Amino acid sequence: MKIILASGSPRRRQLLTDLGLAYEIRLRDVDETFPPTLRRAAVAEYLARHKAEAYRPDLAADELLLTADTIVCLADDVLNKPADAAEARAMLTRLQGRAHQVYTGVCLLPGDGRPPVVFSEETTVHFRPLSPAEIAFYVDRYQPLDKAGAYGAQDWMGL
């Protein structure tokens, strides 16, 4: 079965490469809005499934589509990808010194018509207090505009 990764994320590509899996990347723009009535824990699964459904018409029977979505939640707020460096700094300022939840939803969609497999994981992340200089350094150095919550656990900020 041919694996299709529907993601532009360098981190997701690296995960599959590290696992020794052969895969093809397919990209398209998919609306990432979600119903505001969803429980926060369900948003990542909803988005992963929604992305997969957008690719369904183009899947061959011997293909397995992999989509994933990660969201960061602080209290009742979902922190998506920041629009710019100022928004990234504002998000990190809110997160610093606090605990928050990170949800990653995954959807595996077989091209042969079988139903998708959808699951998610929740992680609680604790940030130590960060100075404005540390936050500015991180945003300038790591360019976290493609990351939910404006940080990556694999970067300096997540260590």
DRENVODREN-205295 format. One line per 8 residues: number of its first residue (from 1); their letters; for each residue y, x, z of N, C-alpha, C. Coordinates in pm, 1 decimal. Layout:
BEGIN
NUM> A> Y/X/Z/Y/X/Z/Y/X/Z ~ ...
***
This chain:
BEGIN
1> MKIILASG> -117.3/85.4/0.0/0.0/0.0/0.0/123.5/89.9/0.0 ~ 218.7/57.0/-82.8/341.3/134.2/-97.8/444.8/85.0/3.9 ~ 501.1/176.9/81.7/600.9/141.9/182.9/739.3/146.5/120.2 ~ 814.2/39.6/141.3/952.0/30.7/94.4/1041.3/23.1/218.0 ~ 1129.9/118.8/233.4/1225.8/118.7/343.6/1355.9/60.4/291.9 ~ 1396.3/-50.5/348.1/1520.6/-115.9/308.6/1628.6/-77.4/409.5 ~ 1670.3/48.1/401.8/1769.1/98.5/497.0/1833.7/224.7/442.6 ~ 1961.8/236.2/465.5/2033.0/358.6/431.6/2043.7/452.6/549.5
9> SPRRRQLL> 1982.1/416.9/660.4/1993.1/495.0/783.4/1919.9/628.6/772.0 ~ 1991.6/739.1/789.6/1924.2/869.1/790.2/1821.7/880.0/903.1 ~ 1847.0/813.3/1014.7/1754.3/818.4/1127.8/1622.5/749.5/1094.5 ~ 1628.7/637.1/1025.5/1504.7/566.9/989.5/1426.3/645.5/884.5 ~ 1497.9/704.8/790.7/1429.4/789.4/691.6/1359.2/905.4/761.2 ~ 1427.4/967.0/857.0/1369.3/1081.8/926.6/1245.5/1041.4/1006.3 ~ 1249.3/923.9/1068.3/1132.4/876.4/1143.3/1009.7/864.2/1053.1 ~ 1026.9/804.1/936.5/913.5/788.8/844.8/866.9/924.2/791.7
17> TDLGLAYE> 961.7/1011.2/762.9/926.3/1145.7/715.9/849.6/1220.8/823.6 ~ 897.1/1213.0/948.4/829.9/1281.2/1059.3/687.8/1229.1/1080.3 ~ 665.7/1102.6/1046.5/531.4/1044.4/1057.1/442.0/1083.2/939.3 ~ 499.4/1150.7/842.1/421.8/1193.6/726.2/394.2/1082.2/626.9 ~ 474.9/976.6/630.8/453.3/862.4/542.2/531.6/878.2/412.4 ~ 469.4/842.7/302.4/538.8/836.1/174.0/607.3/699.8/166.3 ~ 729.7/697.9/117.6/803.4/572.1/110.5/909.1/580.6/1.3 ~ 955.8/463.4/-37.0/1064.7/450.8/-133.7/1178.4/378.6/-63.3
25> IRLRDVDE> 1300.1/415.5/-95.3/1416.8/349.1/-37.0/1473.6/250.6/-138.3 ~ 1501.2/130.1/-90.8/1571.6/30.3/-171.3/1688.7/-20.3/-88.1 ~ 1802.2/-28.3/-152.2/1922.6/-71.3/-81.5/1989.3/-186.5/-154.8 ~ 2043.1/-276.9/-77.1/2128.1/-383.1/-129.4/2214.2/-432.4/-14.4 ~ 2325.4/-492.0/-49.5/2413.0/-548.4/52.8/2354.5/-680.0/101.6 ~ 2342.8/-691.6/232.8/2291.7/-813.4/294.7/2389.8/-853.6/404.5 ~ 2424.9/-979.5/406.6/2514.4/-1031.9/509.8/2450.2/-1013.7/647.1 ~ 2522.1/-951.3/738.8/2467.0/-924.0/871.7/2525.6/-1013.8/980.0
33> TFPPTLRR> 2571.7/-1131.2/941.6/2616.9/-1224.6/1043.8/2496.0/-1299.4/1098.7 ~ 2510.1/-1350.1/1218.6/2400.3/-1420.7/1283.7/2456.4/-1542.1/1356.3 ~ 2372.6/-1642.2/1378.9/2419.0/-1761.4/1450.1/2466.5/-1724.5/1590.9 ~ 2583.4/-1768.9/1629.5/2636.3/-1732.4/1761.4/2556.0/-1790.8/1877.4 ~ 2469.3/-1886.2/1848.8/2389.3/-1948.0/1955.2/2263.3/-1868.5/1988.2 ~ 2232.8/-1765.2/1909.0/2112.3/-1685.3/1936.4/2125.5/-1610.0/2068.1 ~ 2014.4/-1602.6/2141.5/2010.0/-1514.4/2258.4/2028.7/-1372.1/2208.6 ~ 2094.8/-1291.1/2286.7/2120.9/-1152.8/2244.5/1992.1/-1080.2/2207.6
41> AAVAEYLA> 1885.7/-1103.3/2281.1/1758.7/-1035.3/2253.7/1700.9/-1075.2/2118.6 ~ 1738.8/-1190.7/2066.4/1683.4/-1239.4/1939.9/1764.2/-1195.7/1818.1 ~ 1883.7/-1144.0/1839.2/1971.0/-1110.1/1726.7/1910.3/-1001.4/1638.5 ~ 1859.4/-894.1/1698.2/1804.8/-783.4/1619.1/1685.6/-829.2/1534.9 ~ 1597.8/-911.2/1592.3/1484.5/-964.1/1515.3/1533.3/-1054.1/1402.3 ~ 1631.3/-1138.4/1431.5/1686.3/-1227.4/1329.7/1741.1/-1146.4/1212.6 ~ 1819.3/-1043.4/1243.0/1879.9/-963.4/1137.1/1775.4/-886.4/1056.6 ~ 1674.5/-832.3/1122.9/1568.4/-760.2/1051.1/1493.8/-854.9/956.6
49> RHKAEAYR> 1461.9/-974.4/1003.9/1392.3/-1073.3/919.7/1483.0/-1119.3/805.2 ~ 1609.2/-1143.3/836.3/1705.7/-1188.1/735.3/1717.6/-1084.9/622.4 ~ 1724.3/-958.1/659.7/1729.9/-851.7/558.5/1602.9/-852.0/473.4 ~ 1488.1/-865.4/538.2/1361.1/-864.7/464.9/1354.4/-980.1/365.0 ~ 1399.0/-1096.3/405.6/1394.1/-1212.8/316.4/1479.5/-1191.0/192.0 ~ 1586.0/-1113.2/204.0/1671.1/-1085.1/88.3/1598.5/-1000.7/-16.4 ~ 1499.5/-923.7/26.3/1423.4/-837.4/-64.7/1295.3/-903.4/-116.6 ~ 1252.0/-1011.0/-52.8/1122.6/-1072.5/-84.6/1101.3/-1097.5/-234.6
57> PDLAADEL> 1198.9/-1152.2/-307.5/1173.3/-1183.5/-449.0/1137.7/-1061.6/-534.5 ~ 1177.0/-943.5/-491.2/1154.5/-822.8/-571.4/1032.3/-742.6/-528.4 ~ 960.0/-788.7/-427.0/844.5/-712.9/-377.8/721.0/-736.2/-464.3 ~ 651.8/-628.5/-493.7/523.0/-637.8/-563.2/413.6/-662.8/-459.5 ~ 300.4/-712.5/-504.1/190.9/-747.4/-412.8/138.3/-627.3/-334.8 ~ 152.0/-507.4/-390.2/99.5/-388.0/-322.1/205.8/-315.3/-239.4 ~ 317.2/-381.7/-211.9/425.9/-318.8/-136.6/440.0/-379.8/2.3 ~ 481.7/-296.2/95.7/510.7/-338.4/232.7/654.5/-299.5/261.5
65> LLTADTIV> 737.6/-398.3/287.3/879.3/-375.5/313.6/901.9/-355.7/462.5 ~ 980.8/-256.1/496.6/1019.1/-228.3/634.8/1169.7/-241.9/646.6 ~ 1213.3/-333.4/732.8/1354.9/-345.9/765.4/1369.1/-335.0/916.4 ~ 1486.3/-293.4/959.0/1512.6/-282.7/1102.5/1661.1/-302.4/1126.1 ~ 1693.2/-347.1/1244.3/1832.9/-360.6/1282.0/1846.1/-330.5/1430.1 ~ 1950.0/-258.3/1464.3/1977.0/-223.7/1603.7/2111.4/-281.2/1643.4 ~ 2115.0/-343.6/1759.9/2241.7/-392.3/1814.4/2258.0/-338.3/1955.6 ~ 2381.8/-325.5/1995.2/2416.9/-281.3/2130.0/2486.8/-397.7/2197.9
73> CLADDVLN> 2442.6/-431.9/2318.7/2501.9/-543.4/2392.9/2557.5/-494.6/2525.6 ~ 2680.2/-528.7/2550.0/2745.5/-501.6/2677.4/2785.2/-636.9/2733.8 ~ 2717.5/-676.2/2840.8/2734.5/-810.9/2896.4/2702.3/-910.8/2785.0 ~ 2795.7/-997.6/2751.1/2770.8/-1098.0/2647.6/2821.3/-1056.7/2510.1 ~ 2871.9/-935.9/2497.8/2928.4/-891.1/2370.7/2828.9/-808.1/2290.8 ~ 2820.1/-836.4/2161.6/2741.8/-754.5/2069.6/2837.6/-653.9/2006.7 ~ 2804.2/-525.9/2020.4/2885.9/-420.2/1961.4/2817.4/-374.2/1832.9 ~ 2873.3/-413.8/1721.1/2817.3/-376.4/1591.7/2865.7/-237.5/1552.8
81> KPADAAEA> 2858.1/-205.9/1426.3/2910.2/-78.6/1377.0/3062.6/-85.9/1378.2 ~ 3128.2/17.7/1428.1/3274.9/14.6/1431.5/3333.9/24.1/1291.1 ~ 3448.3/-40.4/1272.9/3514.4/-40.3/1142.6/3586.9/90.8/1115.4 ~ 3630.7/157.4/1221.8/3705.5/282.0/1204.8/3697.0/363.4/1333.3 ~ 3759.0/481.6/1332.0/3751.3/571.7/1447.0/3815.7/510.7/1571.1 ~ 3923.0/436.4/1553.6/3988.6/374.2/1669.1/3895.8/273.4/1736.2 ~ 3826.5/193.8/1656.3/3732.5/97.1/1713.8/3614.7/169.0/1779.1 ~ 3570.5/279.9/1720.8/3461.7/358.4/1781.3/3504.6/410.2/1918.4
89> RAMLTRLQ> 3624.7/463.3/1927.7/3673.9/512.6/2057.7/3684.1/398.2/2158.5 ~ 3729.9/281.9/2113.7/3741.2/166.5/2203.5/3603.8/122.8/2253.8 ~ 3503.8/121.7/2165.6/3368.1/83.8/2207.6/3314.6/182.2/2310.8 ~ 3328.6/310.7/2283.6/3277.0/411.6/2376.5/3350.7/407.2/2509.2 ~ 3477.8/375.4/2506.3/3554.1/360.5/2630.6/3498.1/245.2/2712.6 ~ 3460.9/136.5/2646.8/3400.5/23.4/2718.3/3263.5/58.8/2774.9 ~ 3185.3/138.6/2701.2/3049.0/171.5/2743.0/3044.3/277.7/2852.4 ~ 3141.3/365.7/2856.1/3135.6/479.3/2948.4/3130.5/432.0/3093.2
97> GRAHQVYT> 3043.9/498.9/3169.6/3029.5/467.1/3311.3/2952.5/339.5/3340.2 ~ 2890.7/281.5/3239.1/2821.7/153.0/3256.7/2683.0/156.9/3192.9 ~ 2604.3/56.0/3225.8/2474.0/35.5/3161.3/2489.4/-75.2/3057.4 ~ 2412.7/-64.8/2950.4/2412.5/-167.6/2846.6/2273.3/-173.2/2783.9 ~ 2250.7/-274.2/2702.6/2120.3/-292.7/2639.7/2129.6/-260.3/2490.4 ~ 2023.8/-198.0/2441.1/2009.5/-170.7/2298.3/1882.2/-242.1/2252.5 ~ 1895.5/-322.0/2148.4/1782.3/-395.4/2092.0/1759.9/-347.5/1949.3 ~ 1636.5/-315.9/1917.3/1600.6/-283.7/1779.5/1494.4/-382.6/1734.3
105> GVCLLPGD> 1526.3/-453.5/1628.8/1432.5/-547.3/1568.3/1373.7/-486.4/1442.7 ~ 1246.2/-511.2/1419.4/1174.6/-457.2/1304.2/1103.1/-572.2/1233.9 ~ 1106.2/-569.0/1102.1/1031.1/-666.8/1022.8/947.8/-592.0/919.9 ~ 818.8/-621.1/917.7/726.3/-570.1/816.6/686.9/-688.2/729.3 ~ 724.2/-682.8/603.0/700.4/-794.6/511.9/608.3/-750.5/398.5 ~ 482.6/-798.0/398.7/391.9/-765.0/288.0/434.6/-838.3/160.9 ~ 421.3/-770.6/48.7/458.6/-831.8/-78.2/355.2/-928.5/-132.7 ~ 239.7/-936.8/-67.2/131.6/-1022.4/-117.5/137.0/-1165.6/-64.5
113> GRPPVVFS> 245.8/-1202.4/0.0/261.2/-1339.8/46.1/221.9/-1365.0/189.9 ~ 160.1/-1267.2/255.3/127.5/-1285.5/396.9/256.9/-1295.6/477.5 ~ 252.2/-1360.0/593.8/374.1/-1375.1/673.4/421.9/-1240.3/728.4 ~ 550.7/-1231.1/755.4/603.5/-1106.5/810.3/560.0/-1086.3/955.1 ~ 558.4/-961.7/995.7/538.4/-924.6/1135.7/675.4/-881.3/1186.5 ~ 722.5/-948.2/1290.9/856.0/-920.2/1343.8/843.7/-892.9/1492.9 ~ 908.0/-786.6/1537.8/906.1/-753.9/1680.5/1033.4/-678.7/1715.7 ~ 1057.5/-664.5/1844.5/1175.9/-590.9/1888.9/1146.0/-519.2/2019.2
121> EETTVHFR> 1230.3/-424.4/2048.4/1224.3/-350.3/2173.8/1362.5/-349.5/2236.0 ~ 1365.2/-355.0/2367.3/1490.4/-348.1/2442.8/1489.8/-221.1/2526.7 ~ 1602.3/-153.7/2527.1/1619.9/-34.3/2608.9/1750.0/-48.2/2685.6 ~ 1747.9/-14.6/2813.1/1871.3/-9.0/2890.2/1920.3/134.9/2889.4 ~ 2044.8/151.3/2849.9/2106.4/283.6/2839.6/2217.2/292.6/2943.3 ~ 2220.1/403.1/3015.4/2323.6/428.0/3115.9/2413.4/540.5/3065.9 ~ 2542.4/512.8/3054.6/2639.2/616.4/3018.4/2705.7/666.9/3145.4 ~ 2719.8/795.0/3155.0/2799.2/850.9/3264.1/2946.3/828.4/3229.7
129> PLSPAEIA> 3034.6/844.2/3327.2/3177.0/835.4/3294.0/3213.9/944.0/3192.2 ~ 3293.7/907.2/3095.3/3336.9/999.6/2990.3/3488.9/1004.5/2986.2 ~ 3541.7/1121.0/2965.5/3687.0/1135.4/2955.1/3732.0/1094.7/2814.8 ~ 3859.4/1059.3/2800.1/3910.4/1030.8/2665.7/3890.3/1148.9/2570.0 ~ 3899.2/1271.1/2621.1/3878.9/1389.1/2535.8/3734.0/1397.5/2487.5 ~ 3637.8/1366.5/2575.1/3496.8/1367.8/2534.4/3469.8/1261.2/2428.3 ~ 3527.7/1144.8/2448.2/3509.6/1035.9/2352.3/3570.1/1074.0/2217.7 ~ 3691.5/1128.8/2219.0/3757.1/1170.1/2094.5/3676.4/1279.0/2024.2
137> FYVDRYQP> 3624.8/1375.8/2101.5/3542.3/1482.7/2044.2/3420.2/1423.3/1975.8 ~ 3352.6/1332.2/2043.8/3231.2/1272.6/1987.7/3261.3/1199.0/1857.3 ~ 3363.7/1116.2/1858.1/3396.8/1038.0/1738.5/3435.6/1130.4/1623.2 ~ 3514.5/1234.0/1652.7/3556.1/1327.6/1547.5/3438.7/1409.7/1494.7 ~ 3353.2/1453.7/1582.8/3244.1/1544.5/1543.6/3125.1/1471.1/1481.8 ~ 3087.5/1356.2/1538.9/2964.1/1289.5/1497.5/2985.0/1170.5/1404.2 ~ 3110.2/1129.8/1382.4/3139.6/1023.0/1286.1/3045.7/903.3/1302.7 ~ 3051.4/833.1/1415.6/2952.7/728.0/1445.1/2983.0/591.0/1383.9
145> LDKAGAYG> 3049.7/587.9/1270.4/3087.3/458.9/1212.4/2968.8/382.2/1155.3 ~ 2855.6/449.0/1137.2/2737.2/380.8/1084.1/2637.5/345.6/1193.4 ~ 2683.8/349.2/1319.0/2593.0/326.4/1431.8/2642.1/209.7/1517.3 ~ 2551.6/118.9/1548.1/2585.2/9.0/1638.6/2630.9/66.4/1771.8 ~ 2739.5/13.8/1824.6/2791.2/61.9/1951.8/2864.0/194.3/1942.0 ~ 2872.9/251.2/1823.1/2946.8/375.4/1796.1/2882.8/500.3/1854.4 ~ 2750.7/498.5/1873.8/2685.0/621.5/1917.9/2539.9/620.7/1873.8 ~ 2482.8/739.9/1869.6/2341.3/755.5/1840.1/2273.1/823.8/1956.4
153> AQDWMGL> 2160.7/770.6/1999.2/2087.7/829.4/2112.2/2043.6/971.4/2080.8 ~ 2027.1/1003.2/1952.1/1983.1/1136.7/1913.7/2098.4/1236.9/1913.6 ~ 2221.7/1190.5/1925.0/2338.1/1278.3/1925.1/2369.9/1326.1/2066.1 ~ 2466.8/1412.0/2075.5/2513.0/1465.2/2203.9/2544.8/1352.9/2303.2 ~ 2605.6/1245.9/2255.2/2646.8/1136.6/2343.8/2526.7/1069.5/2409.0 ~ 2414.5/1067.8/2339.5/2298.0/997.8/2392.2/2210.0/1082.7/2481.8 ~ 2246.7/1208.5/2499.1/2162.0/1296.3/2579.8/2199.3/1291.2/2725.9
***
